[in-house]
Amino acid sequence: MAKPTILVVSGHAADFCSRSGGTIAKYVREGCRVQIIALTFGERGESAYYWAQNPNSTIEAAKVQRKKEALAAAEVLGAEIDFCDYDDHPLIMTGERITELAMRIQDIRPDIVLTHWHHDPVNVDHGVTSSVVIRALSCASVPGLQPGVKPHPLPDVFFFESSVPHTEFNEFRIDTYVDITETQAIKLEALSKFTSQPFLAEWYTKYAEHRGHQAGNWTQRTIKYAEGFKRYTPYVGSFFPLSER
């Protein structure tokens, strides 16, 4: 059986790593291709420490720094990453941009897509990203998007962790846990590359521990670190999926 291809669509330059870095590293270890698309660099609203240290900097300089950080993090995880360079806060997605993303989906042909939870009033860019990904996936599934290019059927889609520490406010509802105990150290190394957001490692270690505790409680086994997801597309198989116990 062929190994799955994973596409991660990240609203900002660090989201892919903070929300799903451990899962990405696990799939890479299994020999899977993981492609990341960052819609923005997060140069405005996701770079508070950068602006505090460089109050007279420019947007372009912030983008250069954020790109450097994201490239380094993706390399640690073993994933590929592309940048759309759309502006953040607010992230505005036009029909043309949605079509471009749909074409990339047809090119990548992912089996699994990871992206943001759809309800995130704390950070509206995340909700915009989620809705755009679903629209682009829909567009990629039709034959007329690129005449002569095979449509790509809707893959399995999972939404990753909402904006922490406001997951309850954002109504994030987990139904899938991935044990990342073996790859947590890789995730932390990748997160350390985001010097514009030095708090990420501490915040997401706490959440990985919390999700690990929840996952362990469900399965009655010890899980030190986990990442939580909400499945969007239904599961289809010959048998029910079983949790590891």
C-alpha distance (Angstrom), angle and dihedral (degrees) to the residues before:
residue distance angle dihedral
M1 . . .
A2 3.82 . .
K3 3.78 117.5 .
P4 3.81 113.7 -109.5
T5 3.78 123.8 -105.5
I6 3.81 113.9 -132.6
L7 3.80 125.6 -151.4
V8 3.81 118.6 -166.5
V9 3.81 116.8 -168.8
S10 3.80 110.1 -162.1
G11 3.78 123.5 -168.8
H12 3.80 92.1 -151.1
A13 3.77 135.5 19.0
A14 3.82 97.4 -93.8
D15 3.81 103.5 34.7
F16 3.79 95.6 89.4
C17 3.79 90.7 57.1
S18 3.79 101.2 41.4
R19 3.81 94.3 46.5
S20 3.79 103.2 34.6
G21 3.81 109.4 6.4
G22 3.80 93.6 118.4
T23 3.80 92.4 49.5
I24 3.79 91.8 46.9
A25 3.80 90.8 52.1
K26 3.83 90.7 50.0
Y27 3.79 93.0 53.7
V28 3.79 91.9 45.6
R29 3.81 89.0 52.5
E30 3.80 87.9 55.1
G31 3.79 90.3 56.1
C32 3.80 97.0 -103.0
R33 3.78 124.7 144.4
V34 3.81 112.5 -117.5
Q35 3.80 117.1 -168.2
I36 3.80 119.8 -170.4
I37 3.80 124.3 -161.9
A38 3.81 115.3 -167.3
L39 3.80 110.6 -162.0
T40 3.81 92.9 -163.0
F41 3.77 138.3 8.8
G42 3.81 91.4 -127.3
E43 3.78 87.8 -125.4
R44 3.80 94.9 153.6
G45 3.76 110.3 34.1
E46 3.81 103.1 18.2
S47 3.80 99.6 50.5
A48 3.80 105.6 66.6
Y49 3.81 94.7 140.2
Y50 3.80 91.2 49.1
W51 3.81 91.6 54.0
A52 3.80 92.0 44.7
Q53 3.80 89.7 55.1
N54 3.82 94.7 38.4
P55 3.83 107.4 32.8
N56 3.80 92.8 161.2
S57 3.79 95.8 48.4
T58 3.80 125.9 114.5
I59 3.78 133.8 -117.6
E60 3.80 90.4 -112.8
A61 3.80 92.0 52.5
A62 3.80 89.9 49.7
K63 3.80 89.7 51.7
V64 3.80 90.9 52.2
Q65 3.80 90.6 52.4
R66 3.79 94.0 46.3
K67 3.79 92.4 48.7
K68 3.79 90.1 51.2
E69 3.80 90.6 51.7
A70 3.81 94.8 47.2
L71 3.80 93.3 47.4
A72 3.79 90.5 51.8
A73 3.81 92.3 48.1
A74 3.81 93.3 48.4
E75 3.80 89.6 50.1
V76 3.81 90.8 53.9
L77 3.81 90.0 51.5
G78 3.80 92.2 45.0
A79 3.80 94.4 -121.5
E80 3.80 133.6 130.7
I81 3.79 118.5 -119.3
D82 3.81 135.2 -164.8
F83 3.79 127.7 -174.7
C84 3.80 127.2 -142.1
D85 3.83 93.5 -170.0
Y86 3.80 95.9 -144.5
D87 3.79 113.8 158.2
D88 3.80 118.7 -101.6
H89 3.80 132.0 -139.2
P90 2.91 91.3 54.7
L91 3.79 106.6 29.0
I92 3.80 106.1 -166.3
M93 3.80 116.9 -165.9
T94 3.80 117.0 -165.3
G95 3.77 127.5 -166.6
E96 3.78 88.9 -101.2
R97 3.80 91.8 55.1
I98 3.79 92.2 48.0
T99 3.79 89.5 51.6
E100 3.81 91.1 50.1
L101 3.80 90.2 52.8
A102 3.81 90.9 47.7
M103 3.79 89.9 53.3
R104 3.79 90.4 51.0
I105 3.80 88.7 51.6
Q106 3.80 90.1 53.4
D107 3.80 88.4 50.3
I108 3.82 96.1 47.2
R109 3.84 95.0 38.3
P110 3.83 95.7 -160.1
D111 3.78 124.0 -159.4
I112 3.81 91.6 -159.7
V113 3.81 129.2 29.4
L114 3.80 123.6 -163.5
T115 3.79 120.4 -167.6
H116 3.80 144.7 136.4
W117 3.78 129.1 -49.1
H118 3.79 109.1 -101.8
H119 3.83 98.8 -127.3
D120 3.80 112.0 61.5
P121 3.83 113.5 136.8
V122 3.81 88.8 164.2
N123 3.81 88.7 66.4
V124 3.79 110.7 15.9
D125 3.83 92.7 -172.7
H126 3.81 87.5 70.2
G127 3.79 93.3 54.7
V128 3.80 90.4 46.7
T129 3.80 89.5 52.7
S130 3.79 92.0 51.1
S131 3.80 94.5 51.0
V132 3.78 91.8 44.6
V133 3.80 92.5 52.3
I134 3.81 91.5 52.4
R135 3.81 91.0 48.3
A136 3.80 92.0 47.4
L137 3.81 91.4 49.1
S138 3.79 88.8 51.9
C139 3.80 91.1 49.9
A140 3.82 91.4 47.5
S141 3.80 89.9 56.6
V142 3.81 95.6 61.8
P143 3.82 123.8 87.1
G144 3.80 96.9 -134.2
L145 3.82 98.5 60.3
Q146 3.79 92.3 88.1
P147 3.81 110.8 4.1
G148 3.78 108.3 -133.6
V149 3.81 93.0 22.6
K150 3.79 116.6 105.9
P151 3.81 112.9 -114.9
H152 3.79 116.4 -117.7
P153 3.81 115.2 -130.3
L154 3.78 118.8 -131.1
P155 3.82 107.9 -77.5
D156 3.79 126.9 -151.0
V157 3.81 106.8 -71.9
F158 3.80 126.8 -158.8
F159 3.80 127.6 -177.7
F160 3.80 114.3 -142.7
E161 3.80 131.5 -145.6
S162 3.80 116.8 -43.0
S163 3.80 123.0 -130.1
V164 3.79 108.0 -54.3
P165 2.97 136.6 -106.5
H166 3.82 87.7 20.6
T167 3.80 100.9 62.3
E168 3.81 93.9 125.7
F169 3.81 91.8 50.0
N170 3.80 88.2 49.9
E171 3.81 90.1 50.4
F172 3.79 92.8 -127.1
R173 3.81 108.3 177.9
I174 3.80 116.1 -164.2
D175 3.78 120.3 -152.7
T176 3.82 99.6 157.5
Y177 3.80 130.4 53.6
V178 3.80 126.9 -170.3
D179 3.79 117.1 -159.0
I180 3.81 105.7 -130.7
T181 3.80 98.0 170.6
E182 3.81 91.3 119.7
T183 3.82 94.0 48.1
Q184 3.81 101.8 36.5
A185 3.81 91.1 99.9
I186 3.82 90.0 54.0
K187 3.80 90.1 49.6
L188 3.80 91.2 51.0
E189 3.79 91.3 50.0
A190 3.80 89.4 51.4
L191 3.81 92.4 47.1
S192 3.80 89.9 51.9
K193 3.81 88.3 67.5
F194 3.81 90.5 68.1
T195 3.79 97.7 83.8
S196 3.81 89.0 163.9
Q197 3.81 87.8 66.9
P198 3.81 106.1 33.4
F199 3.83 92.8 165.9
L200 3.81 94.2 66.6
A201 3.80 97.0 89.5
E202 3.82 92.8 52.6
W203 3.80 95.3 44.2
Y204 3.77 96.8 46.6
T205 3.78 94.5 42.2
K206 3.80 87.2 59.4
Y207 3.78 91.1 50.0
A208 3.80 93.1 44.8
E209 3.80 88.4 53.9
H210 3.81 91.5 47.2
R211 3.82 92.9 48.7
G212 3.80 89.5 45.0
H213 3.80 90.1 54.4
Q214 3.81 90.7 49.2
A215 3.81 93.0 47.6
G216 3.79 91.7 47.3
N217 3.79 90.8 50.7
W218 3.80 91.0 53.5
T219 3.81 92.9 50.5
Q220 3.81 101.2 30.6
R221 3.80 92.6 -125.4
T222 3.78 135.0 106.0
I223 3.80 113.9 -89.7
K224 3.78 112.6 167.4
Y225 3.81 99.0 -174.9
A226 3.79 132.3 17.8
E227 3.79 141.1 162.3
G228 3.78 120.6 -135.4
F229 3.80 127.3 -137.9
K230 3.78 139.1 177.3
R231 3.79 114.5 -138.7
Y232 3.82 113.7 -132.4
T233 3.79 102.3 -178.6
P234 3.82 119.4 54.5
Y235 3.79 122.2 -105.2
V236 3.81 115.2 -110.5
G237 3.79 121.1 -171.5
S238 3.77 146.5 124.1
F239 3.80 91.6 -97.5
F240 3.79 138.2 19.0
P241 3.83 113.9 -83.8
L242 3.80 109.8 -108.6
S243 3.80 126.1 -145.5
E244 3.80 116.0 -125.0
R245 3.81 108.1 -105.2
